[in-house]
Amino acid sequence: MKRLAAFGSGVLAYLVMASVALAQEPTQSGYGGTGGNIQGDVEGGGSLPFTGLDLLLLVGAGVLLLAAGFALRRVGRAKS
């Protein structure tokens, strides 16, 4: 019974939210005016900007996590 009530409340919430979302006009309120024209003014250089994130550090951390996982798996095996 609880599962049916949870499912019914989820369906009801979905139906209420869908009607609210369909009643709005997002193209005029969200992107109208000067906000939609700024993208055309931006000069593109053709490459992604540098964010300061060191990819070598991320790869090293990933390899370290994999090695730690394999080590824990090997240590945690039952000895027979």
N, CA, C and O atoms as CSV, one atom per row, in Angstrom:
chain,resi,resn,atom,element,x,y,z
A,1,MET,N,N,0.819,-1.189,0.000
A,1,MET,CA,C,0.000,0.000,0.000
A,1,MET,C,C,0.869,1.261,0.000
A,1,MET,O,O,0.545,2.253,-0.652
A,2,LYS,N,N,1.982,1.202,0.747
A,2,LYS,CA,C,2.868,2.368,0.787
A,2,LYS,C,C,3.507,2.628,-0.580
A,2,LYS,O,O,3.706,3.773,-0.985
A,3,ARG,N,N,3.816,1.551,-1.264
A,3,ARG,CA,C,4.439,1.693,-2.582
A,3,ARG,C,C,3.468,2.352,-3.563
A,3,ARG,O,O,3.867,3.190,-4.371
A,4,LEU,N,N,2.201,1.971,-3.487
A,4,LEU,CA,C,1.184,2.551,-4.358
A,4,LEU,C,C,0.967,4.025,-4.032
A,4,LEU,O,O,0.789,4.843,-4.935
A,5,ALA,N,N,0.981,4.364,-2.747
A,5,ALA,CA,C,0.819,5.758,-2.346
A,5,ALA,C,C,1.997,6.602,-2.814
A,5,ALA,O,O,1.805,7.729,-3.272
A,6,ALA,N,N,3.210,6.074,-2.706
A,6,ALA,CA,C,4.394,6.798,-3.166
A,6,ALA,C,C,4.356,6.989,-4.678
A,6,ALA,O,O,4.682,8.063,-5.184
A,7,PHE,N,N,3.959,5.949,-5.388
A,7,PHE,CA,C,3.862,6.050,-6.837
A,7,PHE,C,C,2.792,7.065,-7.243
A,7,PHE,O,O,3.002,7.862,-8.157
A,8,GLY,N,N,1.655,7.033,-6.568
A,8,GLY,CA,C,0.572,7.962,-6.877
A,8,GLY,C,C,0.958,9.403,-6.598
A,8,GLY,O,O,0.617,10.297,-7.373
A,9,SER,N,N,1.669,9.642,-5.495
A,9,SER,CA,C,2.094,11.011,-5.196
A,9,SER,C,C,3.144,11.489,-6.192
A,9,SER,O,O,3.183,12.670,-6.535
A,10,GLY,N,N,3.989,10.583,-6.653
A,10,GLY,CA,C,4.969,10.965,-7.673
A,10,GLY,C,C,4.311,11.334,-8.988
A,10,GLY,O,O,4.708,12.302,-9.636
A,11,VAL,N,N,3.306,10.565,-9.385
A,11,VAL,CA,C,2.574,10.868,-10.619
A,11,VAL,C,C,1.839,12.188,-10.485
A,11,VAL,O,O,1.816,12.985,-11.422
A,12,LEU,N,N,1.237,12.426,-9.323
A,12,LEU,CA,C,0.520,13.685,-9.102
A,12,LEU,C,C,1.480,14.878,-9.156
A,12,LEU,O,O,1.166,15.901,-9.764
A,13,ALA,N,N,2.633,14.747,-8.529
A,13,ALA,CA,C,3.620,15.825,-8.566
A,13,ALA,C,C,4.089,16.086,-9.993
A,13,ALA,O,O,4.267,17.235,-10.396
A,14,TYR,N,N,4.287,15.014,-10.751
A,14,TYR,CA,C,4.707,15.168,-12.143
A,14,TYR,C,C,3.657,15.917,-12.952
A,14,TYR,O,O,3.993,16.803,-13.737
A,15,LEU,N,N,2.406,15.570,-12.768
A,15,LEU,CA,C,1.335,16.221,-13.524
A,15,LEU,C,C,1.210,17.693,-13.159
A,15,LEU,O,O,0.951,18.525,-14.029
A,16,VAL,N,N,1.389,18.024,-11.884
A,16,VAL,CA,C,1.297,19.426,-11.460
A,16,VAL,C,C,2.465,20.227,-12.030
A,16,VAL,O,O,2.266,21.336,-12.527
A,17,MET,N,N,3.676,19.682,-11.965
A,17,MET,CA,C,4.854,20.404,-12.446
A,17,MET,C,C,4.864,20.533,-13.969
A,17,MET,O,O,5.343,21.538,-14.493
A,18,ALA,N,N,4.356,19.558,-14.673
A,18,ALA,CA,C,4.346,19.624,-16.131
A,18,ALA,C,C,3.434,20.741,-16.612
A,18,ALA,O,O,3.760,21.429,-17.579
A,19,SER,N,N,2.305,20.932,-15.960
A,19,SER,CA,C,1.409,21.995,-16.396
A,19,SER,C,C,2.015,23.368,-16.137
A,19,SER,O,O,1.805,24.294,-16.920
A,20,VAL,N,N,2.763,23.507,-15.049
A,20,VAL,CA,C,3.421,24.778,-14.765
A,20,VAL,C,C,4.520,25.046,-15.779
A,20,VAL,O,O,4.679,26.178,-16.234
A,21,ALA,N,N,5.272,24.028,-16.135
A,21,ALA,CA,C,6.365,24.207,-17.085
A,21,ALA,C,C,5.852,24.544,-18.473
A,21,ALA,O,O,6.476,25.337,-19.179
A,22,LEU,N,N,4.744,23.970,-18.878
A,22,LEU,CA,C,4.213,24.245,-20.201
A,22,LEU,C,C,3.535,25.605,-20.290
A,22,LEU,O,O,3.317,26.105,-21.393
A,23,ALA,N,N,3.200,26.209,-19.170
A,23,ALA,CA,C,2.510,27.494,-19.174
A,23,ALA,C,C,3.463,28.667,-19.357
A,23,ALA,O,O,3.009,29.785,-19.600
A,24,GLN,N,N,4.743,28.451,-19.249
A,24,GLN,CA,C,5.708,29.534,-19.325
A,24,GLN,C,C,6.177,29.753,-20.746
A,24,GLN,O,O,6.032,28.882,-21.603
A,25,GLU,N,N,6.736,30.916,-20.989
A,25,GLU,CA,C,7.295,31.281,-22.283
A,25,GLU,C,C,8.775,31.599,-22.060
A,25,GLU,O,O,9.124,32.772,-21.919
A,26,PRO,N,N,9.653,30.600,-22.025
A,26,PRO,CA,C,11.043,30.847,-21.652
A,26,PRO,C,C,11.850,31.614,-22.696
A,26,PRO,O,O,12.848,32.248,-22.351
A,27,THR,N,N,11.449,31.572,-23.936
A,27,THR,CA,C,12.261,32.238,-24.950
A,27,THR,C,C,12.197,33.754,-24.829
A,27,THR,O,O,13.165,34.438,-25.161
A,28,GLN,N,N,11.110,34.275,-24.373
A,28,GLN,CA,C,10.995,35.725,-24.240
A,28,GLN,C,C,11.533,36.225,-22.904
A,28,GLN,O,O,12.265,37.214,-22.866
A,29,SER,N,N,11.184,35.559,-21.816
A,29,SER,CA,C,11.599,36.062,-20.508
A,29,SER,C,C,13.056,35.745,-20.200
A,29,SER,O,O,13.734,36.551,-19.564
A,30,GLY,N,N,13.548,34.602,-20.630
A,30,GLY,CA,C,14.902,34.217,-20.290
A,30,GLY,C,C,15.959,34.715,-21.256
A,30,GLY,O,O,17.067,35.053,-20.837
A,31,TYR,N,N,15.642,34.766,-22.530
A,31,TYR,CA,C,16.651,35.096,-23.530
A,31,TYR,C,C,16.324,36.348,-24.331
A,31,TYR,O,O,17.062,36.689,-25.254
A,32,GLY,N,N,15.270,37.019,-24.014
A,32,GLY,CA,C,14.925,38.232,-24.750
A,32,GLY,C,C,15.812,39.390,-24.344
A,32,GLY,O,O,16.480,39.323,-23.313
A,33,GLY,N,N,15.830,40.436,-25.124
A,33,GLY,CA,C,16.608,41.624,-24.792
A,33,GLY,C,C,18.068,41.470,-25.167
A,33,GLY,O,O,18.400,40.884,-26.198
A,34,THR,N,N,18.944,42.008,-24.312
A,34,THR,CA,C,20.376,42.017,-24.615
A,34,THR,C,C,21.059,40.701,-24.296
A,34,THR,O,O,22.146,40.442,-24.811
A,35,GLY,N,N,20.447,39.844,-23.447
A,35,GLY,CA,C,21.093,38.595,-23.056
A,35,GLY,C,C,21.331,37.661,-24.226
A,35,GLY,O,O,22.353,36.975,-24.263
A,36,GLY,N,N,20.420,37.616,-25.178
A,36,GLY,CA,C,20.581,36.724,-26.312
A,36,GLY,C,C,21.540,37.233,-27.357
A,36,GLY,O,O,22.008,36.454,-28.188
A,37,ASN,N,N,21.854,38.531,-27.345
A,37,ASN,CA,C,22.718,39.127,-28.359
A,37,ASN,C,C,24.188,39.133,-27.964
A,37,ASN,O,O,25.041,39.411,-28.806
A,38,ILE,N,N,24.505,38.837,-26.725
A,38,ILE,CA,C,25.894,38.921,-26.268
A,38,ILE,C,C,26.740,37.809,-26.871
A,38,ILE,O,O,27.928,38.014,-27.120
A,39,GLN,N,N,26.166,36.649,-27.107
A,39,GLN,CA,C,26.949,35.544,-27.645
A,39,GLN,C,C,27.506,35.891,-29.023
A,39,GLN,O,O,28.606,35.455,-29.363
A,40,GLY,N,N,26.788,36.647,-29.804
A,40,GLY,CA,C,27.282,37.037,-31.121
A,40,GLY,C,C,28.431,38.020,-31.055
A,40,GLY,O,O,29.211,38.119,-32.003
A,41,ASP,N,N,28.554,38.755,-29.947
A,41,ASP,CA,C,29.623,39.742,-29.800
A,41,ASP,C,C,30.942,39.136,-29.341
A,41,ASP,O,O,31.988,39.777,-29.450
A,42,VAL,N,N,30.906,37.928,-28.836
A,42,VAL,CA,C,32.115,37.303,-28.294
A,42,VAL,C,C,32.986,36.818,-29.451
A,42,VAL,O,O,32.515,36.128,-30.355
A,43,GLU,N,N,34.247,37.187,-29.404
A,43,GLU,CA,C,35.196,36.753,-30.424
A,43,GLU,C,C,35.720,35.373,-30.046
A,43,GLU,O,O,36.209,35.181,-28.934
A,44,GLY,N,N,35.622,34.415,-30.957
A,44,GLY,CA,C,36.091,33.061,-30.675
A,44,GLY,C,C,37.509,32.865,-31.154
A,44,GLY,O,O,37.837,33.217,-32.287
A,45,GLY,N,N,38.356,32.307,-30.305
A,45,GLY,CA,C,39.740,32.042,-30.663
A,45,GLY,C,C,39.931,30.662,-31.252
A,45,GLY,O,O,40.978,30.379,-31.835
A,46,GLY,N,N,38.939,29.798,-31.112
A,46,GLY,CA,C,39.038,28.464,-31.676
A,46,GLY,C,C,39.632,27.428,-30.743
A,46,GLY,O,O,39.750,26.264,-31.126
A,47,SER,N,N,40.006,27.807,-29.540
A,47,SER,CA,C,40.542,26.829,-28.598
A,47,SER,C,C,39.893,27.042,-27.236
A,47,SER,O,O,39.342,28.105,-26.950
A,48,LEU,N,N,39.969,26.025,-26.417
A,48,LEU,CA,C,39.387,26.122,-25.092
A,48,LEU,C,C,40.294,26.924,-24.167
A,48,LEU,O,O,41.516,26.859,-24.301
A,49,PRO,N,N,39.728,27.669,-23.243
A,49,PRO,CA,C,40.554,28.440,-22.314
A,49,PRO,C,C,41.219,27.533,-21.280
A,49,PRO,O,O,40.701,26.462,-20.965
A,50,PHE,N,N,42.338,27.953,-20.767
A,50,PHE,CA,C,43.043,27.204,-19.738
A,50,PHE,C,C,42.375,27.461,-18.402
A,50,PHE,O,O,42.251,28.611,-17.980
A,51,THR,N,N,41.944,26.406,-17.733
A,51,THR,CA,C,41.232,26.560,-16.468
A,51,THR,C,C,42.133,26.405,-15.268
A,51,THR,O,O,41.700,26.643,-14.141
A,52,GLY,N,N,43.372,26.012,-15.478
A,52,GLY,CA,C,44.295,25.837,-14.371
A,52,GLY,C,C,44.265,24.441,-13.797
A,52,GLY,O,O,44.965,24.160,-12.824
A,53,LEU,N,N,43.481,23.571,-14.370
A,53,LEU,CA,C,43.379,22.204,-13.877
A,53,LEU,C,C,44.508,21.366,-14.466
A,53,LEU,O,O,44.650,21.278,-15.686
A,54,ASP,N,N,45.292,20.765,-13.619
A,54,ASP,CA,C,46.422,19.962,-14.071
A,54,ASP,C,C,45.943,18.540,-14.344
A,54,ASP,O,O,45.636,17.795,-13.413
A,55,LEU,N,N,45.880,18.168,-15.615
A,55,LEU,CA,C,45.386,16.853,-15.990
A,55,LEU,C,C,46.327,15.736,-15.564
A,55,LEU,O,O,45.877,14.632,-15.259
A,56,LEU,N,N,47.614,16.006,-15.539
A,56,LEU,CA,C,48.574,14.998,-15.100
A,56,LEU,C,C,48.334,14.631,-13.637
A,56,LEU,O,O,48.483,13.469,-13.257
A,57,LEU,N,N,47.969,15.603,-12.826
A,57,LEU,CA,C,47.663,15.347,-11.426
A,57,LEU,C,C,46.412,14.473,-11.295
A,57,LEU,O,O,46.372,13.577,-10.453
A,58,LEU,N,N,45.399,14.725,-12.115
A,58,LEU,CA,C,44.187,13.913,-12.081
A,58,LEU,C,C,44.446,12.483,-12.536
A,58,LEU,O,O,43.922,11.540,-11.944
A,59,VAL,N,N,45.242,12.316,-13.573
A,59,VAL,CA,C,45.579,10.970,-14.046
A,59,VAL,C,C,46.376,10.234,-12.984
A,59,VAL,O,O,46.143,9.049,-12.745
A,60,GLY,N,N,47.306,10.913,-12.349
A,60,GLY,CA,C,48.088,10.294,-11.278
A,60,GLY,C,C,47.213,9.875,-10.103
A,60,GLY,O,O,47.408,8.801,-9.534
A,61,ALA,N,N,46.251,10.715,-9.739
A,61,ALA,CA,C,45.338,10.365,-8.645
A,61,ALA,C,C,44.475,9.172,-9.031
A,61,ALA,O,O,44.204,8.313,-8.192
A,62,GLY,N,N,44.041,9.103,-10.280
A,62,GLY,CA,C,43.254,7.959,-10.740
A,62,GLY,C,C,44.044,6.668,-10.697
A,62,GLY,O,O,43.529,5.634,-10.269
A,63,VAL,N,N,45.286,6.721,-11.135
A,63,VAL,CA,C,46.138,5.534,-11.099
A,63,VAL,C,C,46.394,5.114,-9.654
A,63,VAL,O,O,46.402,3.923,-9.345
A,64,LEU,N,N,46.602,6.079,-8.776
A,64,LEU,CA,C,46.813,5.782,-7.366
A,64,LEU,C,C,45.578,5.134,-6.744
A,64,LEU,O,O,45.703,4.194,-5.959
A,65,LEU,N,N,44.406,5.620,-7.081
A,65,LEU,CA,C,43.172,5.021,-6.563
A,65,LEU,C,C,42.971,3.609,-7.089
A,65,LEU,O,O,42.543,2.727,-6.345
A,66,LEU,N,N,43.273,3.387,-8.358
A,66,LEU,CA,C,43.176,2.034,-8.915
A,66,LEU,C,C,44.145,1.079,-8.215
A,66,LEU,O,O,43.782,-0.049,-7.881
A,67,ALA,N,N,45.373,1.537,-7.996
A,67,ALA,CA,C,46.353,0.692,-7.325
A,67,ALA,C,C,45.918,0.386,-5.900
A,67,ALA,O,O,46.083,-0.742,-5.436
A,68,ALA,N,N,45.365,1.373,-5.197
A,68,ALA,CA,C,44.891,1.144,-3.839
A,68,ALA,C,C,43.717,0.169,-3.830
A,68,ALA,O,O,43.613,-0.665,-2.931
A,69,GLY,N,N,42.848,0.265,-4.808
A,69,GLY,CA,C,41.721,-0.657,-4.901
A,69,GLY,C,C,42.164,-2.083,-5.141
A,69,GLY,O,O,41.645,-3.006,-4.514
A,70,PHE,N,N,43.115,-2.277,-6.039
A,70,PHE,CA,C,43.630,-3.615,-6.301
A,70,PHE,C,C,44.367,-4.176,-5.074
A,70,PHE,O,O,44.273,-5.367,-4.775
A,71,ALA,N,N,45.095,-3.310,-4.377
A,71,ALA,CA,C,45.813,-3.761,-3.180
A,71,ALA,C,C,44.819,-4.181,-2.099
A,71,ALA,O,O,45.007,-5.217,-1.462
A,72,LEU,N,N,43.772,-3.397,-1.883
A,72,LEU,CA,C,42.778,-3.761,-0.879
A,72,LEU,C,C,42.045,-5.038,-1.259
A,72,LEU,O,O,41.694,-5.836,-0.390
A,73,ARG,N,N,41.818,-5.230,-2.517
A,73,ARG,CA,C,41.140,-6.442,-2.980
A,73,ARG,C,C,42.032,-7.669,-2.732
A,73,ARG,O,O,41.554,-8.728,-2.324
A,74,ARG,N,N,43.300,-7.504,-2.980
A,74,ARG,CA,C,44.219,-8.624,-2.779
A,74,ARG,C,C,44.382,-8.942,-1.304
A,74,ARG,O,O,44.427,-10.115,-0.933
A,75,VAL,N,N,44.470,-7.940,-0.464
A,75,VAL,CA,C,44.615,-8.150,0.971
A,75,VAL,C,C,43.337,-8.707,1.565
A,75,VAL,O,O,43.383,-9.507,2.499
A,76,GLY,N,N,42.202,-8.295,1.037
A,76,GLY,CA,C,40.938,-8.709,1.594
A,76,GLY,C,C,40.474,-10.097,1.186
A,76,GLY,O,O,39.451,-10.567,1.685
A,77,ARG,N,N,41.187,-10.758,0.304
A,77,ARG,CA,C,40.800,-12.097,-0.116
A,77,ARG,C,C,40.929,-13.083,1.038
A,77,ARG,O,O,41.846,-13.003,1.856
A,78,ALA,N,N,39.999,-13.996,1.073
A,78,ALA,CA,C,40.062,-15.045,2.106
A,78,ALA,C,C,41.148,-16.034,1.746
A,78,ALA,O,O,41.258,-16.456,0.595
A,79,LYS,N,N,41.939,-16.399,2.714
A,79,LYS,CA,C,43.018,-17.355,2.487
A,79,LYS,C,C,42.457,-18.755,2.635
A,79,LYS,O,O,41.791,-19.070,3.621
A,80,SER,N,N,42.729,-19.584,1.656
A,80,SER,CA,C,42.202,-20.953,1.725
A,80,SER,C,C,43.304,-21.990,1.671
A,80,SER,O,O,43.027,-23.188,1.718
